[in-house]
Amino acid sequence: MNKNKHDPRPFEASEEREWQAQERALRNEKLGSDAAQDDALVARYRTIARALRQPPAGALPSNFAYEVARLAALQARPAEVDARLEQWLVRLLVGVMALAGAVVAALYGGQWLQATGALFVETGGVGVGGWIMALAACFAITFGFDWLRKSSHGNDASRA
Amino acid sequence: MAASPDYTTSPDEDRALVEAVLGNAPGAFERLVRQYQGLCWHIINRMVRHPEDARELCQEAFLRVHQCLHQYRFDAALKSWIGQVAYSVAKRHLERKRIPIAENPGDDDGLSLAESVSDGFDLEASVSDDEIAAHLHAAIEALPPLQRTVLTLYHLEEVPIGEISRITGLAEGTIKSHLFRSRKLLRDALEPRMGVAA
C-alpha cells in the first residue's frame, strides 16, 4: 500500500486481519446482510460502521443553493464588466495605432520610397549578388563555429 | 441502515454541467451547488464542528468553485475536485485558528488519541443500543478533524480511498492507516460496554 516515503509503515499480519474485519463489517452493513452470521470482531466493527453511516447533525438551509448561486452571479458581474471594458479598450488602441500608421505612411511613404531607391543606386557596385555573398558568409561563420564546437566536445567525450 | 448520498455522475454529466455553468446557463450553478452541497457540508462540518462556521465555509467553498471552475481539467471526477476545494477551505480555517487537523498515523502508541476518544465515557453505564450509538458518536466527535472527515468520506459518502487521497492530498497508505487506526480506536472505546471480542 505504500506509494511514497510519506506513507506510514505497512500493516503487520494481525493488523491486516483486523483491517479485513473492518472492511467486511462495512460491506455487510452496506448490504444489510444477516448480523447473526458475523463473527465477534466483525460484529463490533459493524456497530461502528452503522454509527459512521449516520449523517452528522445539522444541515444547510433549504435555500442554500439558490442563495449561493445568487451571490456568485453578483460577484461575477463586475468581473464580466471589467473584462468587456478591457477588450473594448484593446480594440480601440489597436484601431488608433493602425490609423496612426496609415497616416504616417501616407505623409512620409513617398520620401521613404525615394530614399530606399537611392540606397540601391549608391550600392549598385556591390549589386544583389554581393549582398547574397555577404549573407552566405554570415551563415558559414555561424554554422562553422557551431560545427567546430560540437566536434571538439565530441573528441573530449570520446577521450573521457 | 443509513442510505448513502448519491452524487455518482458520469464524466459526460460532469462535463455537461461544468460547460453549462461556464456558459452561464440559467440555473446551472444552482444545480451544481444542490448536487454537491451534501458532500461539502459533510467534509466541512466534520472538519470544523461548528455549524455556523461550517455554513459560511460551505458558501466560501462554492464561491471559490464558481470562480475557479474554468481551471477544472476533467482529469478527476467533479465530486473529487469540489471535495478538494471544500477540504482546503476547511483546512485553512482550522490552520488560521491554530487547531491541529490530524495525529500522525505513523505514531505507534496512539495513546493521546485513544485517551481523547475515551474521554467522557462512563464505563459503568448500561449497554443499550441507543447508549452505545450515542457513545460511539461522542467518540467519533472526539477524533481529530482529519480522521473524522476521512471516516465520513469513506463510510457515509462511500468515496474510495484513492479519491479521498486526491481530496486531502495525502498518500493512499496514509488514508488507509487513518481509517484503520480510527476504527480500531472506536472499537477500543466500545469494548468496555460490549465485552472483549474473541
Boltz contact constraints between the chains, C-beta under 6 A:
constraints:
  - contact:
      token1: [A, 1]
      token2: [B, 173]
      max_distance: 6.0
  - contact:
      token1: [A, 1]
      token2: [B, 176]
      max_distance: 6.0
  - contact:
      token1: [A, 2]
      token2: [B, 173]
      max_distance: 6.0
  - contact:
      token1: [A, 3]
      token2: [B, 171]
      max_distance: 6.0
  - contact:
      token1: [A, 4]
      token2: [B, 171]
      max_distance: 6.0
  - contact:
      token1: [A, 6]
      token2: [B, 171]
      max_distance: 6.0
  - contact:
      token1: [A, 7]
      token2: [B, 171]
      max_distance: 6.0
  - contact:
      token1: [A, 7]
      token2: [B, 173]
      max_distance: 6.0
  - contact:
      token1: [A, 7]
      token2: [B, 174]
      max_distance: 6.0
  - contact:
      token1: [A, 8]
      token2: [B, 105]
      max_distance: 6.0
  - contact:
      token1: [A, 8]
      token2: [B, 106]
      max_distance: 6.0
  - contact:
      token1: [A, 8]
      token2: [B, 177]
      max_distance: 6.0
  - contact:
      token1: [A, 19]
      token2: [B, 180]
      max_distance: 6.0
  - contact:
      token1: [A, 22]
      token2: [B, 183]
      max_distance: 6.0
  - contact:
      token1: [A, 32]
      token2: [B, 1]
      max_distance: 6.0
  - contact:
      token1: [A, 40]
      token2: [B, 197]
      max_distance: 6.0
  - contact:
      token1: [A, 40]
      token2: [B, 198]
      max_distance: 6.0
  - contact:
      token1: [A, 41]
      token2: [B, 197]
      max_distance: 6.0
  - contact:
      token1: [A, 44]
      token2: [B, 187]
      max_distance: 6.0
  - contact:
      token1: [A, 44]
      token2: [B, 197]
      max_distance: 6.0
  - contact:
      token1: [A, 48]
      token2: [B, 183]
      max_distance: 6.0
  - contact:
      token1: [A, 48]
      token2: [B, 186]
      max_distance: 6.0
  - contact:
      token1: [A, 51]
      token2: [B, 133]
      max_distance: 6.0
  - contact:
      token1: [A, 51]
      token2: [B, 136]
      max_distance: 6.0
  - contact:
      token1: [A, 52]
      token2: [B, 151]
      max_distance: 6.0
  - contact:
      token1: [A, 52]
      token2: [B, 155]
      max_distance: 6.0
  - contact:
      token1: [A, 53]
      token2: [B, 2]
      max_distance: 6.0
  - contact:
      token1: [A, 53]
      token2: [B, 155]
      max_distance: 6.0
  - contact:
      token1: [A, 53]
      token2: [B, 156]
      max_distance: 6.0
  - contact:
      token1: [A, 54]
      token2: [B, 2]
      max_distance: 6.0
  - contact:
      token1: [A, 56]
      token2: [B, 45]
      max_distance: 6.0
  - contact:
      token1: [A, 58]
      token2: [B, 51]
      max_distance: 6.0
  - contact:
      token1: [A, 60]
      token2: [B, 37]
      max_distance: 6.0
  - contact:
      token1: [A, 60]
      token2: [B, 41]
      max_distance: 6.0
  - contact:
      token1: [A, 64]
      token2: [B, 37]
      max_distance: 6.0
  - contact:
      token1: [A, 65]
      token2: [B, 30]
      max_distance: 6.0
  - contact:
      token1: [A, 65]
      token2: [B, 33]
      max_distance: 6.0
  - contact:
      token1: [A, 65]
      token2: [B, 34]
      max_distance: 6.0
  - contact:
      token1: [A, 66]
      token2: [B, 30]
      max_distance: 6.0
  - contact:
      token1: [A, 68]
      token2: [B, 33]
      max_distance: 6.0
  - contact:
      token1: [A, 68]
      token2: [B, 59]
      max_distance: 6.0
  - contact:
      token1: [A, 68]
      token2: [B, 62]
      max_distance: 6.0
  - contact:
      token1: [A, 69]
      token2: [B, 29]
      max_distance: 6.0
  - contact:
      token1: [A, 69]
      token2: [B, 30]
      max_distance: 6.0
  - contact:
      token1: [A, 72]
      token2: [B, 29]
      max_distance: 6.0
  - contact:
      token1: [A, 72]
      token2: [B, 63]
      max_distance: 6.0
  - contact:
      token1: [A, 72]
      token2: [B, 66]
      max_distance: 6.0
